[in-house]
Amino acid sequence: KTKHILSRTLGDLEKKLPQQLFQRVHRSYIVNMNYVSYFEKDKNLLVINQSNETEAVKIPVSTKYKDAIRQLFL
């Protein structure tokens, strides 16, 4: 639930993060795939469970990235 303000674009950040761990899923989101529990295909949502929270966080997956995300969950 912490928000961070960066002086760089997500594109710049995406280039610096390891691609094996982090995936761009939306114009506004880069996700650490180690925390993804599952992908709701019908709603194009990634569900992230954090051990210290009772409710899961749902991150939208844009149509631009959904095919790449679906490939990861085959």
mmCIF file of the N, C-alpha and C atoms, coordinates in Angstrom:
data_MODEL
# 
_entry.id   MODEL 
# 
loop_
_atom_site.group_PDB 
_atom_site.id 
_atom_site.type_symbol 
_atom_site.label_atom_id 
_atom_site.label_alt_id 
_atom_site.label_comp_id 
_atom_site.label_asym_id 
_atom_site.label_entity_id 
_atom_site.label_seq_id 
_atom_site.pdbx_PDB_ins_code 
_atom_site.Cartn_x 
_atom_site.Cartn_y 
_atom_site.Cartn_z 
_atom_site.occupancy 
_atom_site.B_iso_or_equiv 
_atom_site.pdbx_formal_charge 
_atom_site.auth_seq_id 
_atom_site.auth_comp_id 
_atom_site.auth_asym_id 
_atom_site.auth_atom_id 
_atom_site.pdbx_PDB_model_num 
ATOM 1   N N  . LYS A 1 1  ? 0.821   -1.194  0.000   1.00 0.00 ? 1  LYS A N  1 
ATOM 2   C CA . LYS A 1 1  ? 0.000   0.000   0.000   1.00 0.00 ? 1  LYS A CA 1 
ATOM 3   C C  . LYS A 1 1  ? 0.866   1.259   0.000   1.00 0.00 ? 1  LYS A C  1 
ATOM 4   N N  . THR A 1 2  ? 2.146   1.104   -0.166  1.00 0.00 ? 2  THR A N  1 
ATOM 5   C CA . THR A 1 2  ? 3.033   2.253   -0.213  1.00 0.00 ? 2  THR A CA 1 
ATOM 6   C C  . THR A 1 2  ? 3.134   2.750   -1.642  1.00 0.00 ? 2  THR A C  1 
ATOM 7   N N  . LYS A 1 3  ? 3.039   4.042   -1.827  1.00 0.00 ? 3  LYS A N  1 
ATOM 8   C CA . LYS A 1 3  ? 3.198   4.631   -3.150  1.00 0.00 ? 3  LYS A CA 1 
ATOM 9   C C  . LYS A 1 3  ? 4.573   5.272   -3.232  1.00 0.00 ? 3  LYS A C  1 
ATOM 10  N N  . HIS A 1 4  ? 5.185   5.133   -4.398  1.00 0.00 ? 4  HIS A N  1 
ATOM 11  C CA . HIS A 1 4  ? 6.500   5.713   -4.626  1.00 0.00 ? 4  HIS A CA 1 
ATOM 12  C C  . HIS A 1 4  ? 6.412   6.673   -5.798  1.00 0.00 ? 4  HIS A C  1 
ATOM 13  N N  . ILE A 1 5  ? 7.066   7.793   -5.679  1.00 0.00 ? 5  ILE A N  1 
ATOM 14  C CA . ILE A 1 5  ? 7.118   8.764   -6.769  1.00 0.00 ? 5  ILE A CA 1 
ATOM 15  C C  . ILE A 1 5  ? 8.518   8.715   -7.360  1.00 0.00 ? 5  ILE A C  1 
ATOM 16  N N  . LEU A 1 6  ? 8.588   8.506   -8.664  1.00 0.00 ? 6  LEU A N  1 
ATOM 17  C CA . LEU A 1 6  ? 9.865   8.406   -9.362  1.00 0.00 ? 6  LEU A CA 1 
ATOM 18  C C  . LEU A 1 6  ? 10.029  9.555   -10.340 1.00 0.00 ? 6  LEU A C  1 
ATOM 19  N N  . SER A 1 7  ? 11.260  9.919   -10.574 1.00 0.00 ? 7  SER A N  1 
ATOM 20  C CA . SER A 1 7  ? 11.523  10.963  -11.559 1.00 0.00 ? 7  SER A CA 1 
ATOM 21  C C  . SER A 1 7  ? 11.864  10.357  -12.920 1.00 0.00 ? 7  SER A C  1 
ATOM 22  N N  . ARG A 1 8  ? 11.655  9.064   -13.061 1.00 0.00 ? 8  ARG A N  1 
ATOM 23  C CA . ARG A 1 8  ? 11.892  8.366   -14.327 1.00 0.00 ? 8  ARG A CA 1 
ATOM 24  C C  . ARG A 1 8  ? 10.575  7.778   -14.829 1.00 0.00 ? 8  ARG A C  1 
ATOM 25  N N  . THR A 1 9  ? 10.558  7.446   -16.094 1.00 0.00 ? 9  THR A N  1 
ATOM 26  C CA . THR A 1 9  ? 9.365   6.807   -16.647 1.00 0.00 ? 9  THR A CA 1 
ATOM 27  C C  . THR A 1 9  ? 9.392   5.316   -16.322 1.00 0.00 ? 9  THR A C  1 
ATOM 28  N N  . LEU A 1 10 ? 8.242   4.663   -16.437 1.00 0.00 ? 10 LEU A N  1 
ATOM 29  C CA . LEU A 1 10 ? 8.197   3.218   -16.228 1.00 0.00 ? 10 LEU A CA 1 
ATOM 30  C C  . LEU A 1 10 ? 9.008   2.489   -17.295 1.00 0.00 ? 10 LEU A C  1 
ATOM 31  N N  . GLY A 1 11 ? 9.085   3.073   -18.482 1.00 0.00 ? 11 GLY A N  1 
ATOM 32  C CA . GLY A 1 11 ? 9.900   2.485   -19.547 1.00 0.00 ? 11 GLY A CA 1 
ATOM 33  C C  . GLY A 1 11 ? 11.368  2.427   -19.154 1.00 0.00 ? 11 GLY A C  1 
ATOM 34  N N  . ASP A 1 12 ? 11.874  3.511   -18.546 1.00 0.00 ? 12 ASP A N  1 
ATOM 35  C CA . ASP A 1 12 ? 13.258  3.531   -18.061 1.00 0.00 ? 12 ASP A CA 1 
ATOM 36  C C  . ASP A 1 12 ? 13.459  2.493   -16.962 1.00 0.00 ? 12 ASP A C  1 
ATOM 37  N N  . LEU A 1 13 ? 12.509  2.429   -16.049 1.00 0.00 ? 13 LEU A N  1 
ATOM 38  C CA . LEU A 1 13 ? 12.581  1.476   -14.953 1.00 0.00 ? 13 LEU A CA 1 
ATOM 39  C C  . LEU A 1 13 ? 12.515  0.042   -15.477 1.00 0.00 ? 13 LEU A C  1 
ATOM 40  N N  . GLU A 1 14 ? 11.666  -0.183  -16.446 1.00 0.00 ? 14 GLU A N  1 
ATOM 41  C CA . GLU A 1 14 ? 11.507  -1.521  -17.034 1.00 0.00 ? 14 GLU A CA 1 
ATOM 42  C C  . GLU A 1 14 ? 12.818  -2.011  -17.645 1.00 0.00 ? 14 GLU A C  1 
ATOM 43  N N  . LYS A 1 15 ? 13.578  -1.123  -18.268 1.00 0.00 ? 15 LYS A N  1 
ATOM 44  C CA . LYS A 1 15 ? 14.853  -1.494  -18.881 1.00 0.00 ? 15 LYS A CA 1 
ATOM 45  C C  . LYS A 1 15 ? 15.894  -1.886  -17.839 1.00 0.00 ? 15 LYS A C  1 
ATOM 46  N N  . LYS A 1 16 ? 15.801  -1.331  -16.639 1.00 0.00 ? 16 LYS A N  1 
ATOM 47  C CA . LYS A 1 16 ? 16.789  -1.596  -15.603 1.00 0.00 ? 16 LYS A CA 1 
ATOM 48  C C  . LYS A 1 16 ? 16.462  -2.821  -14.748 1.00 0.00 ? 16 LYS A C  1 
ATOM 49  N N  . LEU A 1 17 ? 15.216  -3.239  -14.730 1.00 0.00 ? 17 LEU A N  1 
ATOM 50  C CA . LEU A 1 17 ? 14.800  -4.379  -13.917 1.00 0.00 ? 17 LEU A CA 1 
ATOM 51  C C  . LEU A 1 17 ? 15.059  -5.688  -14.656 1.00 0.00 ? 17 LEU A C  1 
ATOM 52  N N  . PRO A 1 18 ? 15.376  -6.762  -13.934 1.00 0.00 ? 18 PRO A N  1 
ATOM 53  C CA . PRO A 1 18 ? 15.591  -8.062  -14.591 1.00 0.00 ? 18 PRO A CA 1 
ATOM 54  C C  . PRO A 1 18 ? 14.291  -8.592  -15.205 1.00 0.00 ? 18 PRO A C  1 
ATOM 55  N N  . GLN A 1 19 ? 14.340  -8.929  -16.488 1.00 0.00 ? 19 GLN A N  1 
ATOM 56  C CA . GLN A 1 19 ? 13.151  -9.367  -17.217 1.00 0.00 ? 19 GLN A CA 1 
ATOM 57  C C  . GLN A 1 19 ? 12.620  -10.701 -16.715 1.00 0.00 ? 19 GLN A C  1 
ATOM 58  N N  . GLN A 1 20 ? 13.465  -11.513 -16.090 1.00 0.00 ? 20 GLN A N  1 
ATOM 59  C CA . GLN A 1 20 ? 13.012  -12.804 -15.575 1.00 0.00 ? 20 GLN A CA 1 
ATOM 60  C C  . GLN A 1 20 ? 12.063  -12.624 -14.395 1.00 0.00 ? 20 GLN A C  1 
ATOM 61  N N  . LEU A 1 21 ? 12.201  -11.520 -13.674 1.00 0.00 ? 21 LEU A N  1 
ATOM 62  C CA . LEU A 1 21 ? 11.424  -11.285 -12.467 1.00 0.00 ? 21 LEU A CA 1 
ATOM 63  C C  . LEU A 1 21 ? 10.273  -10.309 -12.663 1.00 0.00 ? 21 LEU A C  1 
ATOM 64  N N  . PHE A 1 22 ? 10.504  -9.265  -13.436 1.00 0.00 ? 22 PHE A N  1 
ATOM 65  C CA . PHE A 1 22 ? 9.532   -8.183  -13.563 1.00 0.00 ? 22 PHE A CA 1 
ATOM 66  C C  . PHE A 1 22 ? 8.933   -8.152  -14.955 1.00 0.00 ? 22 PHE A C  1 
ATOM 67  N N  . GLN A 1 23 ? 7.629   -7.934  -15.012 1.00 0.00 ? 23 GLN A N  1 
ATOM 68  C CA . GLN A 1 23 ? 6.903   -7.935  -16.280 1.00 0.00 ? 23 GLN A CA 1 
ATOM 69  C C  . GLN A 1 23 ? 6.026   -6.694  -16.371 1.00 0.00 ? 23 GLN A C  1 
ATOM 70  N N  . ARG A 1 24 ? 6.086   -6.005  -17.493 1.00 0.00 ? 24 ARG A N  1 
ATOM 71  C CA . ARG A 1 24 ? 5.178   -4.884  -17.734 1.00 0.00 ? 24 ARG A CA 1 
ATOM 72  C C  . ARG A 1 24 ? 3.833   -5.471  -18.108 1.00 0.00 ? 24 ARG A C  1 
ATOM 73  N N  . VAL A 1 25 ? 2.767   -5.048  -17.427 1.00 0.00 ? 25 VAL A N  1 
ATOM 74  C CA . VAL A 1 25 ? 1.446   -5.610  -17.671 1.00 0.00 ? 25 VAL A CA 1 
ATOM 75  C C  . VAL A 1 25 ? 0.427   -4.554  -18.067 1.00 0.00 ? 25 VAL A C  1 
ATOM 76  N N  . HIS A 1 26 ? 0.814   -3.298  -17.932 1.00 0.00 ? 26 HIS A N  1 
ATOM 77  C CA . HIS A 1 26 ? -0.116  -2.202  -18.175 1.00 0.00 ? 26 HIS A CA 1 
ATOM 78  C C  . HIS A 1 26 ? 0.711   -0.939  -18.320 1.00 0.00 ? 26 HIS A C  1 
ATOM 79  N N  . ARG A 1 27 ? 0.137   0.052   -18.894 1.00 0.00 ? 27 ARG A N  1 
ATOM 80  C CA . ARG A 1 27 ? 0.809   1.342   -19.037 1.00 0.00 ? 27 ARG A CA 1 
ATOM 81  C C  . ARG A 1 27 ? 1.286   1.891   -17.684 1.00 0.00 ? 27 ARG A C  1 
ATOM 82  N N  . SER A 1 28 ? 0.569   1.557   -16.645 1.00 0.00 ? 28 SER A N  1 
ATOM 83  C CA . SER A 1 28 ? 0.853   2.088   -15.309 1.00 0.00 ? 28 SER A CA 1 
ATOM 84  C C  . SER A 1 28 ? 1.440   1.081   -14.333 1.00 0.00 ? 28 SER A C  1 
ATOM 85  N N  . TYR A 1 29 ? 1.693   -0.169  -14.770 1.00 0.00 ? 29 TYR A N  1 
ATOM 86  C CA . TYR A 1 29 ? 2.116   -1.205  -13.830 1.00 0.00 ? 29 TYR A CA 1 
ATOM 87  C C  . TYR A 1 29 ? 3.250   -2.065  -14.372 1.00 0.00 ? 29 TYR A C  1 
ATOM 88  N N  . ILE A 1 30 ? 4.240   -2.288  -13.508 1.00 0.00 ? 30 ILE A N  1 
ATOM 89  C CA . ILE A 1 30 ? 5.255   -3.322  -13.687 1.00 0.00 ? 30 ILE A CA 1 
ATOM 90  C C  . ILE A 1 30 ? 5.120   -4.219  -12.460 1.00 0.00 ? 30 ILE A C  1 
ATOM 91  N N  . VAL A 1 31 ? 5.092   -5.534  -12.676 1.00 0.00 ? 31 VAL A N  1 
ATOM 92  C CA . VAL A 1 31 ? 4.788   -6.465  -11.594 1.00 0.00 ? 31 VAL A CA 1 
ATOM 93  C C  . VAL A 1 31 ? 5.957   -7.420  -11.369 1.00 0.00 ? 31 VAL A C  1 
ATOM 94  N N  . ASN A 1 32 ? 6.264   -7.657  -10.096 1.00 0.00 ? 32 ASN A N  1 
ATOM 95  C CA . ASN A 1 32 ? 7.201   -8.708  -9.725  1.00 0.00 ? 32 ASN A CA 1 
ATOM 96  C C  . ASN A 1 32 ? 6.426   -10.022 -9.807  1.00 0.00 ? 32 ASN A C  1 
ATOM 97  N N  . MET A 1 33 ? 6.786   -10.861 -10.765 1.00 0.00 ? 33 MET A N  1 
ATOM 98  C CA . MET A 1 33 ? 6.015   -12.065 -11.038 1.00 0.00 ? 33 MET A CA 1 
ATOM 99  C C  . MET A 1 33 ? 6.115   -13.103 -9.921  1.00 0.00 ? 33 MET A C  1 
ATOM 100 N N  . ASN A 1 34 ? 7.055   -12.966 -9.006  1.00 0.00 ? 34 ASN A N  1 
ATOM 101 C CA . ASN A 1 34 ? 7.140   -13.885 -7.869  1.00 0.00 ? 34 ASN A CA 1 
ATOM 102 C C  . ASN A 1 34 ? 5.949   -13.750 -6.933  1.00 0.00 ? 34 ASN A C  1 
ATOM 103 N N  . TYR A 1 35 ? 5.271   -12.626 -6.988  1.00 0.00 ? 35 TYR A N  1 
ATOM 104 C CA . TYR A 1 35 ? 4.139   -12.384 -6.091  1.00 0.00 ? 35 TYR A CA 1 
ATOM 105 C C  . TYR A 1 35 ? 2.784   -12.635 -6.747  1.00 0.00 ? 35 TYR A C  1 
ATOM 106 N N  . VAL A 1 36 ? 2.769   -12.998 -8.002  1.00 0.00 ? 36 VAL A N  1 
ATOM 107 C CA . VAL A 1 36 ? 1.507   -13.241 -8.708  1.00 0.00 ? 36 VAL A CA 1 
ATOM 108 C C  . VAL A 1 36 ? 0.993   -14.627 -8.353  1.00 0.00 ? 36 VAL A C  1 
ATOM 109 N N  . SER A 1 37 ? -0.240  -14.674 -7.884  1.00 0.00 ? 37 SER A N  1 
ATOM 110 C CA . SER A 1 37 ? -0.859  -15.953 -7.529  1.00 0.00 ? 37 SER A CA 1 
ATOM 111 C C  . SER A 1 37 ? -1.489  -16.616 -8.746  1.00 0.00 ? 37 SER A C  1 
ATOM 112 N N  . TYR A 1 38 ? -2.245  -15.833 -9.501  1.00 0.00 ? 38 TYR A N  1 
ATOM 113 C CA . TYR A 1 38 ? -2.860  -16.371 -10.713 1.00 0.00 ? 38 TYR A CA 1 
ATOM 114 C C  . TYR A 1 38 ? -3.332  -15.234 -11.611 1.00 0.00 ? 38 TYR A C  1 
ATOM 115 N N  . PHE A 1 39 ? -3.735  -15.617 -12.818 1.00 0.00 ? 39 PHE A N  1 
ATOM 116 C CA . PHE A 1 39 ? -4.204  -14.678 -13.843 1.00 0.00 ? 39 PHE A CA 1 
ATOM 117 C C  . PHE A 1 39 ? -5.667  -14.983 -14.127 1.00 0.00 ? 39 PHE A C  1 
ATOM 118 N N  . GLU A 1 40 ? -6.539  -14.005 -13.922 1.00 0.00 ? 40 GLU A N  1 
ATOM 119 C CA . GLU A 1 40 ? -7.960  -14.155 -14.255 1.00 0.00 ? 40 GLU A CA 1 
ATOM 120 C C  . GLU A 1 40 ? -8.125  -13.810 -15.733 1.00 0.00 ? 40 GLU A C  1 
ATOM 121 N N  . LYS A 1 41 ? -8.154  -14.842 -16.573 1.00 0.00 ? 41 LYS A N  1 
ATOM 122 C CA . LYS A 1 41 ? -8.182  -14.629 -18.022 1.00 0.00 ? 41 LYS A CA 1 
ATOM 123 C C  . LYS A 1 41 ? -9.433  -13.902 -18.485 1.00 0.00 ? 41 LYS A C  1 
ATOM 124 N N  . ASP A 1 42 ? -10.573 -14.241 -17.906 1.00 0.00 ? 42 ASP A N  1 
ATOM 125 C CA . ASP A 1 42 ? -11.824 -13.636 -18.354 1.00 0.00 ? 42 ASP A CA 1 
ATOM 126 C C  . ASP A 1 42 ? -11.900 -12.141 -18.025 1.00 0.00 ? 42 ASP A C  1 
ATOM 127 N N  . LYS A 1 43 ? -11.191 -11.701 -16.992 1.00 0.00 ? 43 LYS A N  1 
ATOM 128 C CA . LYS A 1 43 ? -11.218 -10.292 -16.598 1.00 0.00 ? 43 LYS A CA 1 
ATOM 129 C C  . LYS A 1 43 ? -9.903  -9.566  -16.889 1.00 0.00 ? 43 LYS A C  1 
ATOM 130 N N  . ASN A 1 44 ? -8.908  -10.294 -17.416 1.00 0.00 ? 44 ASN A N  1 
ATOM 131 C CA . ASN A 1 44 ? -7.575  -9.734  -17.665 1.00 0.00 ? 44 ASN A CA 1 
ATOM 132 C C  . ASN A 1 44 ? -7.006  -9.062  -16.423 1.00 0.00 ? 44 ASN A C  1 
ATOM 133 N N  . LEU A 1 45 ? -6.975  -9.828  -15.330 1.00 0.00 ? 45 LEU A N  1 
ATOM 134 C CA . LEU A 1 45 ? -6.446  -9.321  -14.065 1.00 0.00 ? 45 LEU A CA 1 
ATOM 135 C C  . LEU A 1 45 ? -5.390  -10.279 -13.515 1.00 0.00 ? 45 LEU A C  1 
ATOM 136 N N  . LEU A 1 46 ? -4.299  -9.718  -13.011 1.00 0.00 ? 46 LEU A N  1 
ATOM 137 C CA . LEU A 1 46 ? -3.332  -10.498 -12.256 1.00 0.00 ? 46 LEU A CA 1 
ATOM 138 C C  . LEU A 1 46 ? -3.694  -10.372 -10.787 1.00 0.00 ? 46 LEU A C  1 
ATOM 139 N N  . VAL A 1 47 ? -3.703  -11.469 -10.081 1.00 0.00 ? 47 VAL A N  1 
ATOM 140 C CA . VAL A 1 47 ? -4.033  -11.450 -8.661  1.00 0.00 ? 47 VAL A CA 1 
ATOM 141 C C  . VAL A 1 47 ? -2.747  -11.661 -7.875  1.00 0.00 ? 47 VAL A C  1 
ATOM 142 N N  . ILE A 1 48 ? -2.478  -10.738 -6.990  1.00 0.00 ? 48 ILE A N  1 
ATOM 143 C CA . ILE A 1 48 ? -1.255  -10.760 -6.197  1.00 0.00 ? 48 ILE A CA 1 
ATOM 144 C C  . ILE A 1 48 ? -1.629  -10.910 -4.733  1.00 0.00 ? 48 ILE A C  1 
ATOM 145 N N  . ASN A 1 49 ? -1.105  -11.945 -4.108  1.00 0.00 ? 49 ASN A N  1 
ATOM 146 C CA . ASN A 1 49 ? -1.305  -12.149 -2.665  1.00 0.00 ? 49 ASN A CA 1 
ATOM 147 C C  . ASN A 1 49 ? -0.035  -11.747 -1.949  1.00 0.00 ? 49 ASN A C  1 
ATOM 148 N N  . GLN A 1 50 ? -0.191  -10.899 -0.978  1.00 0.00 ? 50 GLN A N  1 
ATOM 149 C CA . GLN A 1 50 ? 0.939   -10.510 -0.143  1.00 0.00 ? 50 GLN A CA 1 
ATOM 150 C C  . GLN A 1 50 ? 0.739   -11.157 1.211   1.00 0.00 ? 50 GLN A C  1 
ATOM 151 N N  . SER A 1 51 ? 1.775   -11.744 1.727   1.00 0.00 ? 51 SER A N  1 
ATOM 152 C CA . SER A 1 51 ? 1.657   -12.543 2.948   1.00 0.00 ? 51 SER A CA 1 
ATOM 153 C C  . SER A 1 51 ? 1.151   -11.744 4.146   1.00 0.00 ? 51 SER A C  1 
ATOM 154 N N  . ASN A 1 52 ? 1.398   -10.438 4.170   1.00 0.00 ? 52 ASN A N  1 
ATOM 155 C CA . ASN A 1 52 ? 0.978   -9.654  5.328   1.00 0.00 ? 52 ASN A CA 1 
ATOM 156 C C  . ASN A 1 52 ? -0.404  -9.023  5.159   1.00 0.00 ? 52 ASN A C  1 
ATOM 157 N N  . GLU A 1 53 ? -1.094  -9.331  4.087   1.00 0.00 ? 53 GLU A N  1 
ATOM 158 C CA . GLU A 1 53 ? -2.420  -8.760  3.860   1.00 0.00 ? 53 GLU A CA 1 
ATOM 159 C C  . GLU A 1 53 ? -3.445  -9.866  3.687   1.00 0.00 ? 53 GLU A C  1 
ATOM 160 N N  . THR A 1 54 ? -4.671  -9.591  4.101   1.00 0.00 ? 54 THR A N  1 
ATOM 161 C CA . THR A 1 54 ? -5.711  -10.599 3.991   1.00 0.00 ? 54 THR A CA 1 
ATOM 162 C C  . THR A 1 54 ? -6.357  -10.606 2.609   1.00 0.00 ? 54 THR A C  1 
ATOM 163 N N  . GLU A 1 55 ? -6.418  -9.475  1.959   1.00 0.00 ? 55 GLU A N  1 
ATOM 164 C CA . GLU A 1 55 ? -7.049  -9.405  0.645   1.00 0.00 ? 55 GLU A CA 1 
ATOM 165 C C  . GLU A 1 55 ? -6.003  -9.351  -0.457  1.00 0.00 ? 55 GLU A C  1 
ATOM 166 N N  . ALA A 1 56 ? -6.318  -9.977  -1.559  1.00 0.00 ? 56 ALA A N  1 
ATOM 167 C CA . ALA A 1 56 ? -5.428  -9.964  -2.708  1.00 0.00 ? 56 ALA A CA 1 
ATOM 168 C C  . ALA A 1 56 ? -5.561  -8.639  -3.445  1.00 0.00 ? 56 ALA A C  1 
ATOM 169 N N  . VAL A 1 57 ? -4.490  -8.254  -4.109  1.00 0.00 ? 57 VAL A N  1 
ATOM 170 C CA . VAL A 1 57 ? -4.481  -7.056  -4.938  1.00 0.00 ? 57 VAL A CA 1 
ATOM 171 C C  . VAL A 1 57 ? -4.692  -7.511  -6.376  1.00 0.00 ? 57 VAL A C  1 
ATOM 172 N N  . LYS A 1 58 ? -5.565  -6.835  -7.095  1.00 0.00 ? 58 LYS A N  1 
ATOM 173 C CA . LYS A 1 58 ? -5.826  -7.185  -8.492  1.00 0.00 ? 58 LYS A CA 1 
ATOM 174 C C  . LYS A 1 58 ? -5.297  -6.076  -9.386  1.00 0.00 ? 58 LYS A C  1 
ATOM 175 N N  . ILE A 1 59 ? -4.424  -6.458  -10.315 1.00 0.00 ? 59 ILE A N  1 
ATOM 176 C CA . ILE A 1 59 ? -3.775  -5.524  -11.231 1.00 0.00 ? 59 ILE A CA 1 
ATOM 177 C C  . ILE A 1 59 ? -4.326  -5.766  -12.634 1.00 0.00 ? 59 ILE A C  1 
ATOM 178 N N  . PRO A 1 60 ? -4.807  -4.713  -13.303 1.00 0.00 ? 60 PRO A N  1 
ATOM 179 C CA . PRO A 1 60 ? -5.314  -4.904  -14.666 1.00 0.00 ? 60 PRO A CA 1 
ATOM 180 C C  . PRO A 1 60 ? -4.177  -5.187  -15.650 1.00 0.00 ? 60 PRO A C  1 
ATOM 181 N N  . VAL A 1 61 ? -4.472  -6.029  -16.624 1.00 0.00 ? 61 VAL A N  1 
ATOM 182 C CA . VAL A 1 61 ? -3.539  -6.322  -17.711 1.00 0.00 ? 61 VAL A CA 1 
ATOM 183 C C  . VAL A 1 61 ? -4.137  -5.727  -18.976 1.00 0.00 ? 61 VAL A C  1 
ATOM 184 N N  . SER A 1 62 ? -3.414  -4.830  -19.610 1.00 0.00 ? 62 SER A N  1 
ATOM 185 C CA . SER A 1 62 ? -3.950  -4.180  -20.805 1.00 0.00 ? 62 SER A CA 1 
ATOM 186 C C  . SER A 1 62 ? -3.909  -5.130  -22.000 1.00 0.00 ? 62 SER A C  1 
ATOM 187 N N  . THR A 1 63 ? -4.682  -4.818  -23.015 1.00 0.00 ? 63 THR A N  1 
ATOM 188 C CA . THR A 1 63 ? -4.731  -5.667  -24.211 1.00 0.00 ? 63 THR A CA 1 
ATOM 189 C C  . THR A 1 63 ? -3.369  -5.734  -24.894 1.00 0.00 ? 63 THR A C  1 
ATOM 190 N N  . LYS A 1 64 ? -2.566  -4.707  -24.759 1.00 0.00 ? 64 LYS A N  1 
ATOM 191 C CA . LYS A 1 64 ? -1.229  -4.688  -25.362 1.00 0.00 ? 64 LYS A CA 1 
ATOM 192 C C  . LYS A 1 64 ? -0.333  -5.783  -24.771 1.00 0.00 ? 64 LYS A C  1 
ATOM 193 N N  . TYR A 1 65 ? -0.495  -6.093  -23.493 1.00 0.00 ? 65 TYR A N  1 
ATOM 194 C CA . TYR A 1 65 ? 0.374   -7.047  -22.797 1.00 0.00 ? 65 TYR A CA 1 
ATOM 195 C C  . TYR A 1 65 ? -0.287  -8.383  -22.490 1.00 0.00 ? 65 TYR A C  1 
ATOM 196 N N  . LYS A 1 66 ? -1.579  -8.533  -22.753 1.00 0.00 ? 66 LYS A N  1 
ATOM 197 C CA . LYS A 1 66 ? -2.280  -9.742  -22.306 1.00 0.00 ? 66 LYS A CA 1 
ATOM 198 C C  . LYS A 1 66 ? -1.778  -11.013 -22.978 1.00 0.00 ? 66 LYS A C  1 
ATOM 199 N N  . ASP A 1 67 ? -1.390  -10.965 -24.244 1.00 0.00 ? 67 ASP A N  1 
ATOM 200 C CA . ASP A 1 67 ? -0.902  -12.176 -24.899 1.00 0.00 ? 67 ASP A CA 1 
ATOM 201 C C  . ASP A 1 67 ? 0.393   -12.669 -24.269 1.00 0.00 ? 67 ASP A C  1 
ATOM 202 N N  . ALA A 1 68 ? 1.293   -11.759 -23.941 1.00 0.00 ? 68 ALA A N  1 
ATOM 203 C CA . ALA A 1 68 ? 2.551   -12.141 -23.298 1.00 0.00 ? 68 ALA A CA 1 
ATOM 204 C C  . ALA A 1 68 ? 2.291   -12.717 -21.910 1.00 0.00 ? 68 ALA A C  1 
ATOM 205 N N  . ILE A 1 69 ? 1.360   -12.129 -21.182 1.00 0.00 ? 69 ILE A N  1 
ATOM 206 C CA . ILE A 1 69 ? 1.024   -12.627 -19.839 1.00 0.00 ? 69 ILE A CA 1 
ATOM 207 C C  . ILE A 1 69 ? 0.370   -14.003 -19.933 1.00 0.00 ? 69 ILE A C  1 
ATOM 208 N N  . ARG A 1 70 ? -0.516  -14.175 -20.871 1.00 0.00 ? 70 ARG A N  1 
ATOM 209 C CA . ARG A 1 70 ? -1.172  -15.492 -21.028 1.00 0.00 ? 70 ARG A CA 1 
ATOM 210 C C  . ARG A 1 70 ? -0.144  -16.584 -21.321 1.00 0.00 ? 70 ARG A C  1 
ATOM 211 N N  . GLN A 1 71 ? 0.873   -16.256 -22.097 1.00 0.00 ? 71 GLN A N  1 
ATOM 212 C CA . GLN A 1 71 ? 1.925   -17.234 -22.416 1.00 0.00 ? 71 GLN A CA 1 
ATOM 213 C C  . GLN A 1 71 ? 2.650   -17.689 -21.151 1.00 0.00 ? 71 GLN A C  1 
ATOM 214 N N  . LEU A 1 72 ? 2.805   -16.790 -20.198 1.00 0.00 ? 72 LEU A N  1 
ATOM 215 C CA . LEU A 1 72 ? 3.479   -17.143 -18.945 1.00 0.00 ? 72 LEU A CA 1 
ATOM 216 C C  . LEU A 1 72 ? 2.670   -18.105 -18.090 1.00 0.00 ? 72 LEU A C  1 
ATOM 217 N N  . PHE A 1 73 ? 1.346   -18.112 -18.288 1.00 0.00 ? 73 PHE A N  1 
ATOM 218 C CA . PHE A 1 73 ? 0.478   -18.940 -17.456 1.00 0.00 ? 73 PHE A CA 1 
ATOM 219 C C  . PHE A 1 73 ? -0.067  -20.168 -18.175 1.00 0.00 ? 73 PHE A C  1 
ATOM 220 N N  . LEU A 1 74 ? 0.547   -20.550 -19.261 1.00 0.00 ? 74 LEU A N  1 
ATOM 221 C CA . LEU A 1 74 ? 0.129   -21.782 -19.966 1.00 0.00 ? 74 LEU A CA 1 
ATOM 222 C C  . LEU A 1 74 ? 0.651   -23.002 -19.272 1.00 0.00 ? 74 LEU A C  1 
# 
